[in-house]
Each structure stands twice: as structure tokens, then as C-alpha cells.
Amino acid sequence: MSIRQELGKKDKRTCLYDKHVSLGALMSPFGGFEMPIQYVGIAQEHYAVREHVGLFDVSHMGEVTVKGKDAERYVQYIFTNDIANAPLGKIYYGMMCYENGGTVDDLLVYKMGENDFFLVINAANIDKDWTWMQQQAEGFDIDLQNRSDYYGQIAVQGPESEYVVETVLGIPCKEMVFYTCKVFEETIISRTGYTGEDGFEIYASHDYIRECWDKLIAAGVQACGLGCRDTLRFEVGLPLYGDELSEEISPIMAGLGMFVKLDKAEFIGKEALAKQKTEGPAKKLVGIELFDKAIPRHGYTVLNMEGEPVGEVTTGYHTLSSDKSVCMALVDAAYAKLDTELQIQIRKKVFPGKVVKKQFYNKNYKK
């Protein structure tokens, strides 16, 4: 669920809430929690991550463990990606889908051991996901646990993140490659990132996460809020559930077909997703660049050059890294081709633009 959808709700607090308040963070509800939106400013925090290193509280995210004889078979059944014969420590990105192909959630699956998986789900979807996952567990010999209340999580992101994790936290991570994880003294550390930069995620008890936060802040690492997390992920074309993925937006519509492995055994939504992939979806997620400085926002209407509605903006910004007014939008498939001219209704005016690639900034992950 997006920041826009979450504003105004009264929610829980993470184990780092008092740390945010002491730093003067602007707090707002998001994903069921009262979270920091910014500390010193979205732009300054954005550039800290792009150029140096930034620190995020992501303890609001959900964690589910799947263990037991049928653990792999169960995860394969609910997950669009293929984890068969996954090596220890490998991480996979993908979705859980309904039978009609709509998205329950997008998530990460960590291979922690033989028949032992660690699933990271979106904060706003924890209750919904947990109920759905329990419903799908019938007939599987597994131990399914919702560990969301136990784990705190921080993300250290940016080109200097490896150095900071090694020197400040004393956690060896240089040998880790992209999309892998390991356990270090009962702490799970992974190297994925949701910013387009190199970065690490640390999952641990609330006490240890608070200790790590204090060390990083004392070392001068910039605390970053969800405001710049959104601008950073948007620039590199990463989806946010509730905007680019939803019960109505399938992975195929969102351009995430590479994470839907139709050649594996049966999984929930396979038939509907296969049909969409073969016939083509009715709508597609595209990037749009405006020729003007006007800013397209979530929910604004996309028009063809005849002024007819053909879609809707999912996320839009005047990008900090490229100085352009751009957005991602879900449009009728007939208008999804690169360089197709479209218009966006912004309040009482119409602004022209064209379809471009959804990635507005080049990723800098460590491969």
C-alpha cells in the first residue's frame, strides 16, 4: 500500500520509534506503523544514498518462516519464481498471486537451509498475507510461523554501505554477492536493496537492531525516511505494492514476467498468468516523460492525443537524479510502445509527453 493510501491511519510503532523522534523526524502512518518520512529533507537523504550511504528503519516489514518436509513444495506452490534446488543463502524475488493472476503481494524468499525458508513481505499486507498463506497451507507438512513481531530490520544503502557494515558494525560482508544472505551470530544479513544502490539488510532482535542503529548514527551515517526510499526505488523502476502491483495489477501487466516461471510445476495463478503472457495483457505499466516541468502524481489520468482516457499514473516525480518530470503509469496496451505520445491531466491542464523505459536511473548494484 502506498504512502498516499496510508496517510491518516493511526498505527503501531517500530522498535526504533524513539530514535526517530529524538532525531526530529517527520512521522506519518505507513503500512500499519508510524514511520519516519524524512529527517533533514528528502533531497538531501536521497543524495546521501546515491553518493555515500544512508540508513533506513524497515522494521515495519513482515517476516514469515516456512520449515518442514514440504517447505520447498509449499513455497513453490504460492510463489511465481522458481526456487527448486536453490543453493543455501540464495534470495529470490517474486510474487504471490490469486487464481485470476492478481497480486497478493511481492516478496523476497531466502533459502536458509534444507526445507527452511525466510519470507519477507510488505508491511501493509502482513495480516492479509498471513491469512492467505495459512489458507494455502492445507495438505502441506510444514511449520508456518509469522515472525513479524520478533524481527527488527534496518537497511544500509549506498556505494559506501559495504565499508560501513564491515567497519562500524563488524559484520563481514565483502564476500557476499548480490541477492544472497547469511547468518552472523543469530543475525540475518542480506545484500539486495530497494534503492538501485549497493546495500544490506540486517534482521535481528529489537535490542540488537537498536544497538546497530546507534552505532551507525554515531558514525555519521545519514538516517533516511520513507520519502526518499520512494524516490530512490521509483528512479530505478522498482514497483511498490499498491501502486505498480495490486489485486488488480498482475506481474505480467507490471512488466515483471521474468519473475513468473511458467515452466515450473503448478502454482497459484499459473493458468491466468500464462494466458496473459501468451495473449498479452489488456494494460501495461510504462514510463512516461513529460516535455514540461509539471509533476504527474498518483491517480492522475493519462490521455491519448485525441484527449481520450487510456490509463492512470501509478507513481510520479520530478526526479532528483535526472531533473525530469517522469512517471510510471498503467495504460491500455495499444499505447505502451516506446515513444508513443500521450498526455497527462494535471489539475485543469493537459501536459504532453511520450512513453519511455520505466528505469529513469541506472542501477549500481554489486554483482
N, C-alpha and C positions, 0 to 999 in steps of 0.2 A: 504494500500500500504506500502511496507516495506521500511526501511531506504535505502536499496540498490537501490530501484526503484526511490526514491525521491531525492537522491543526485544530485545536479547540477541544480535544478529548482530555480527560483527567486520568492520568495513568501512573504506573509503577516507576520505581527508581532503580538504577543500576548500583552496583557496589561502589562506583566512583562518583556518585551524585555530589557528595560534599566537596570532592576535589574540584569539580566543575564550578560550583558556586564560589569556592574560595579564589578561583582564577577569574571570576567576573563573567562567566559565560552567559550568553543569552540562551535561556532554556525554553523549550517548547515540546509539547507532546508529539511523539512519533513512534509508531509500531507498538503501542501499548506501554511505552515508557516516556518519562520526562527526560529529554535528551538535549545536549548542547548543540545549538545551531551554529554558533560562532563564538570566538573568544576575542580576537583583535580585529577581525574582519575577514570576510570570505575570500577576497582577492589576495590578501597577504598570506592566508593559510594555504590557499591554492598554490601560490608560487613557492611556498616553503616545501611542499611535497614535490612539485615539478623540479625544483633546483637543488634541494638539500634533503630534508627528512621531516616528516610530520607524524604526530601521534593521535590515534583515534580510539575512543571508547566504543567498542562494538559489543558490549556485554548484553545488549538487548537481543542479539541474535539467539536462535534456538538451536539446541543440540539434542540429537536422538541417537541412542546406541542400538545396534542390531547384532545380536550374538546367537550362536546355536547352530545346530546341524543344518538347518535350511536357510541360514542367514544370507548366503550369496543368492540362492534361488529367489528369496523374497525380495531382495533389493533389485535384482534383475526384473522382477515382475512389476514393480512400481516405478522403475526408473527408465528413462528413454535412452540413456547411454549404455554402453556395453562394458561391464566390469568383469566378465568371465576371465579367469586366470590372471587377475590383476596382481602385479607384484606388490609385496609389502611396502607400505609407505606411499603408494601412488594415490593421487587425488583425481577425481573425475567431476566435471561439471555437466549438468543436465537438468531435466525437468521431471516432475510427476504430473501426469495428465489424467483427465477424466476420459471416459469411454468415447466421448464426442470430440476429443482432441484438445479441448480447452485446458488451460494450465492450472493445476492445483497450486504449484509453486516451482520456482527454480532453486536449485540447491547444489551443495558440494557433497560428494561421497568420498570418505577417507578409508583406505584399506589398512586397518590397524593390526590385523593378524588373521590367522586361518579362521574363517567364519566369524569375523569380528569387524564390524563397520561402524563408522562415526559419521553421522549425517548432520550437516549444518543447514538450517532452514531460516527463512526470513522472519523477523520479529513480529510483524503484523499478522503472520499466518500461523504462529505456533499452535494456538488452540485448534484452529481448523485443520491444520496438517496432522496434528496428533490424533484427532478423532478419526480422520480419514485413514491414516496409517494403521490404526488399530482395527478398523473395519476390514482392511485388506489382509490382515494377518491370519485370518481363519484358515486352518488347514496347513499352516507352516509351523514347524518345530523350531521356534525362536524365542529368545528373551528380548522383548522390545521395551526400552526404557526412555522416558523423557527426562533428560538431564539438564534441561534449560535453566533450572533454578540453582544448580550447583556451579556451573561454569561461569566465570567472568572471562571476558575476551578483550584484548587490545590489538590494534593493528599499527605496525610501524612501517611507514610507506615513504618511498623516495630513493633517489640514487645513493644516498649515504646510509640506507637502512641496514645493510649487512654489517658495516663497520660499527654502527650504534648497537645493534643486538649483540655482537661479539664483545665489544669493549665495555659497554655500560651495563648490560645485563649478564654478561659472562656465559651466554648460551652459544655454543659452537654451531655455526650455520653456513659457513663458507662452502662446504661440500654439497649442500642441498641444491637440487636443481628445481626448475620451475614446476609447479604442481606436484610437489612431494611434501611429506610430513614425517616427523619422527617424535618419539617420546624422550624428553630430557628431564630426569628427576620428577616424574609424575606430571610433567607439564607437556602438553602437546604443542608443537610449533610447526607451522606450515609456511610455504612460500607460494602464495598465489597473488593476492592484491586485487583491489576493486577500483584502482586509480589510473591504471595504464603505466605505472612505475613499478620498479622492483619493490618488493615488500614482504613482510612477515606477519603472521597472525599467531598470537600466543593465547592458549586456552588453559586455564588453571583455576584453582580455588580463589574465592573472593579476596582472601588475605594476601595471597601471592600476587594477584593482579594489582592490588593497591600498592604493594611494595614495588613492583616493576614500574608502575605509573610515577611514583615519587622519584625513583632513580632517574628516569628519563627526563622528567621536568627539571630536576636539579641539574642535569647535564646540559640543559638548554634546548632540548627538543621542543619544537612548537606544537602545542596542543591544537588540534583541528576539530571543527564541528561537522555536523551532517550537511551544512550548507555547501562547503567546498567538496565534501565527498560526492555530492550530487553533480557539481560542475566538473569534477575530475572524471567520474565514470561516464558522464554524458559525452565529453570530448572524444573519448576513445570508443564510443559506440556500444558501451555495455548497458544491458537492459536493467530497468528497475521494475520489480513486480508492482502491479497497479497502474503502471504507465505503459511500458512496452510489452508486458506479459500480463495475462489475466484469465479469468474463466472464459472470456470471450475471445482472447487472443492466443492462438496456438503457437508452438515453437516454429512451425513452418511459416505462418504469417509473419512472425517476428524475424525471419531470416536466420533462424538458429537450427536449420535442418541438419547441420553437421554433427549436432549432439543428439540426433534421433537415429538410432541404429536399427533400421528396418530388417536387417539380415539376421538379427538375433532372435531367440525364441520369443514366444508370446509375452507381451507386456501391455499394461492397461493403456488404451488409446491407440494401439498399433494400427488397427484397421482404418480408423478415421484419419490418422496422420499419413498413412500410406496413400490413401485416396487423395489427400491434399497435395502430397508430393508429386503424385503422378499427373493429376489433372490441373494442378496449380491452384493456390488459394484465391478466394474472391477478393481479399485485401492483402496488401503487403506493407511492411514497415520500410520507410525510405528516409533518407536525409534530404532536407531542403535548405538551400542557401538563398537568403533574400538579397535583393540588389540594393536594399536600403538599410539604414541603421535601426529600424523598428524591431522590437523584440517579440517573437512569437511565443505564446505561453500555452501551457497545457489546456486542452479543450477548445482552443481556437479552431475555427472552421477553415479547411483547405478547399479552394475553389479551382475549377479548370479555367481556361482563358475565356470561356463563354459566361463565367460567373456562376456556374452550377456547383453545388457542394459535392465533393468527391472524397472527403476524408476529414481527419481531425488531428491536430497536433498532440503528441504524447509528452514530449519534453522540449523546451526551447530556451535558448540563452543568447546573449551577445557574448561569444566565447572570450575567455581571458587569454588563451594561448594563441589565438589566430586573429582576433579582432574582427570577427564576422558575426552577423546575425544568422543563426542557423537553428534548425530544429530536427527532431525525429517526428514522423507523422505516419499514421496508418491511413493509406489511401486505396482507392479502387485499383485493382491490379493493372488495368489498362493505362494507368497514369504513373506506373512505377519505374519506367525505363529512365536510365540516366539522361540528363539534360532536358527532360520533359519540362516545359514551362508551366508553372502553377502559380496560384495567388493565395495569400492568407488574409483572412478578415481579422483585422486588429482594431477592436472597438468600431468606429464608424468609417474607417478607411480600409482600402484593399491594397496590399503590397505585393508586387510581383517577385518571383524567384524561380529557381529551377531545381530539379532533382539531382542530388549529388550522393556520393558514398556516405554511409552513416558514420564513418570514422573521421572525425574532424581534427584529430591529432594523432601522431604516430606513437604507438605503444613502445615502452622502453623496458620490457621485462627481461630478466636474465634467463637465457635459455640453457 
